Every structure is written in C-alpha cells, then in structure tokens.
Amino acid sequence: MILRIEGTVLFVVTLSAYMQLFSNLWAVAAVIALPDLLLPKRVQAHRIGSWIFDIIHTYPAPALLITYAVIRDYTFQTTLAAIPLLWFMHIGFDRIDRKSTRLNSSHLGISYAVFCLKKK
C-alpha cells in the first residue's frame, strides 16, 4: 500500500513538472511501457537481467542525472533534464501498477533473496 502511495505521488509530481516544462505526451506514453517491454521476462529471471531491472526501477541513477542536469543548465529546458523526469515517472507508474514488483515485494529484496538461495 505504501509503495502505491509513493508511486502515485512520484508519478503526479513528475508528470506535472514534465508537462509544465516540455508537454510532449508521446514521450510520456512511451516511457511508461517501453523500458519493461525491452527487457523480456526470461532475461529478468537471470541475475544480470534482474540487476539491470532493479537499477532501472530505483532512484539513485535518475537522481544523479537530474542533479547533473540542474548543475549544467539552470533553465532546465534541455533533453538532459527531461530524461530523469521521465525515468522518475516510469518508476512511479510501476509502483502504482505493481506489475513490476516480483511477488508483491520490492525488486531489491527479492533479487537478494533469490541470489542467496542460488548460492546454497
């Protein structure tokens, strides 16, 4: 439940910021579905695919990118600023939708649990 609330807040805030700055609805529609479609389920089942999937669905990478965009360009009107906003929007939508969470838990917890089970 908390992940859905977090996802809703993140999605609404980033969507409103993106629409205020860029107003390109095609990019929004593409970013919601495309990252999950590019990584097939059988790739996600392997350790490297699982790590890639987890990195795509966590906050540090887009946070670093948006920080760099703000430092580099104070007007915030570049593509470099749009990418992390769209990335945060994708993470928020996935947390609302809960389809991206394996066994209704976080990716990181499940990935770590699967990794520990495979080591035995």
Salt bridges, closest charged atoms under 4 A:
GLU6 OE2 - ARG95 NH1 2.60
ASP36 OD1 - HIS57 NE2 3.18
ASP36 OD1 - HIS90 NE2 3.65
ASP54 OD1 - HIS107 ND1 3.89
ASP94 OD2 - HIS57 NE2 2.54
ASP94 OD2 - HIS90 NE2 3.05
